[in-house]
Amino acid sequence: MPVEQAVTFPTRKPLRLWPGVAAAVLLLVVRYVVPAFVPGSFGIGVIGGLVGTLAGAIWWLFFSRAAWFERLGVLALMTAAVAATSLVVHESIKGGMMGMLLLSYAAPVLSLALVA
């Protein structure tokens, strides 16, 4: 009588979400809440949104525990989405802020979507 062996697969550690959630909450507060309540802080919101986006990207690349294929694939898809959107966006958005308007609005939203 043959002895059955249990097949075990190597288990991966679960995703480390708390740094991404913390970066997303800070991004929401600095980008959207502070400019709503503090007059004249729109520039802080824009810079804070880009810094929060960078923090989200660093978390995803180095601290998320996702597979490297997923890490690089998500960033490539996000870049392709912004590039494809720039082809169909209105000229006022394409040329706004010296061509950076679409990126400055899309990057924080994509970072929040990644964490969500």
Stockholm file with secondary structure:
# STOCKHOLM 1.0

chainA/1-116         MPVEQAVTFPTRKPLRLWPGVAAAVLLLVVRYVVPAFVPGSFGIGVIGGLVGTLAGAIWWLFFSRAAWFERLGVLALMTAAVAATSLVVHESIKGGMMGMLLLSYAAPVLSLALVA
#=GR chainA/1-116 SS CCCCCCCCCCCCCCCCCHHHHHHHHHHHIIIIIHHHHSTTCHHHHHHHHHHHHHHHHHIIIIISCCCHHHHHHHHHHHHHHHHHHHHHSCHHHHHGGGGTHHHHHHHHHHHHHHHC
#=GC SS_cons         CCCCCCCCCCCCCCCCCHHHHHHHHHHHIIIIIHHHHSTTCHHHHHHHHHHHHHHHHHIIIIISCCCHHHHHHHHHHHHHHHHHHHHHSCHHHHHGGGGTHHHHHHHHHHHHHHHC
//
